[in-house]
């Protein structure tokens, strides 16, 4: 359910999401992912930049509890 929520929420925010069959979602921030990463980190939300895979604008978000997933989406909207 967490993956469905994250995927749906990110797509509603017009992000391109890579289809996932794992416990994480990868999406295109459409900007410097390290910048988004740092801003989210300041809000207490930890995600993974994946520039080492050649995807400099993408972040990886591991699904959490419903509360954690909602916190991530709220923080992302703020940054």
C-alpha positions as a Python dict, from the first residue, in 0.01 Angstrom:
ca = {
    (1, 'X'): (0, 0, 0),
    (2, 'X'): (288, 235, 76),
    (3, 'X'): (432, 203, -274),
    (4, 'X'): (90, 270, -426),
    (5, 'X'): (47, 579, -208),
    (6, 'X'): (393, 718, -287),
    (7, 'X'): (361, 648, -660),
    (8, 'X'): (14, 799, -681),
    (9, 'X'): (108, 1106, -476),
    (10, 'X'): (424, 1173, -678),
    (11, 'X'): (239, 1136, -1008),
    (12, 'X'): (-31, 1378, -887),
    (13, 'X'): (254, 1624, -832),
    (14, 'X'): (359, 1564, -1196),
    (15, 'X'): (677, 1370, -1120),
    (16, 'X'): (788, 1088, -1346),
    (17, 'X'): (804, 772, -1137),
    (18, 'X'): (986, 455, -1237),
    (19, 'X'): (752, 158, -1194),
    (20, 'X'): (850, -32, -879),
    (21, 'X'): (817, -392, -767),
    (22, 'X'): (1033, -338, -459),
    (23, 'X'): (1011, -150, -129),
    (24, 'X'): (1117, 182, -280),
    (25, 'X'): (1011, 433, -545),
    (26, 'X'): (1247, 619, -777),
    (27, 'X'): (1133, 948, -922),
    (28, 'X'): (1269, 1234, -1130),
    (29, 'X'): (1292, 1557, -931),
    (30, 'X'): (1332, 1750, -1259),
    (31, 'X'): (1613, 1946, -1088),
    (32, 'X'): (1935, 1883, -899),
    (33, 'X'): (1842, 1586, -679),
    (34, 'X'): (2117, 1670, -427),
    (35, 'X'): (1951, 2005, -364),
    (36, 'X'): (1616, 1836, -297),
    (37, 'X'): (1792, 1571, -87),
    (38, 'X'): (1953, 1837, 137),
    (39, 'X'): (1628, 2029, 180),
    (40, 'X'): (1436, 1713, 270),
    (41, 'X'): (1713, 1609, 510),
    (42, 'X'): (1675, 1942, 695),
    (43, 'X'): (1308, 1852, 745),
    (44, 'X'): (1402, 1513, 892),
    (45, 'X'): (1321, 1315, 578),
    (46, 'X'): (1592, 1083, 449),
    (47, 'X'): (1593, 978, 83),
    (48, 'X'): (1869, 852, -145),
    (49, 'X'): (2020, 1042, -435),
    (50, 'X'): (2123, 800, -709),
    (51, 'X'): (2359, 1009, -920),
    (52, 'X'): (2611, 725, -901),
    (53, 'X'): (2379, 537, -1142),
    (54, 'X'): (2387, 828, -1385),
    (55, 'X'): (2052, 962, -1267),
    (56, 'X'): (2147, 1307, -1133),
    (57, 'X'): (1791, 1433, -1108),
    (58, 'X'): (1645, 1119, -946),
    (59, 'X'): (1581, 1027, -583),
    (60, 'X'): (1498, 691, -430),
    (61, 'X'): (1238, 684, -152),
    (62, 'X'): (1192, 374, 61),
    (63, 'X'): (835, 314, 172),
    (64, 'X'): (767, 354, 541),
    (65, 'X'): (467, 364, 764),
    (66, 'X'): (162, 558, 652),
    (67, 'X'): (270, 844, 880),
    (68, 'X'): (625, 845, 738),
    (69, 'X'): (503, 836, 378),
    (70, 'X'): (271, 1130, 442),
    (71, 'X'): (553, 1320, 612),
    (72, 'X'): (769, 1270, 301),
    (73, 'X'): (498, 1394, 63),
    (74, 'X'): (424, 1696, 285),
    (75, 'X'): (795, 1784, 309),
    (76, 'X'): (842, 1741, -65),
    (77, 'X'): (556, 1983, -132),
    (78, 'X'): (725, 2234, 96),
    (79, 'X'): (1063, 2215, -76),
}
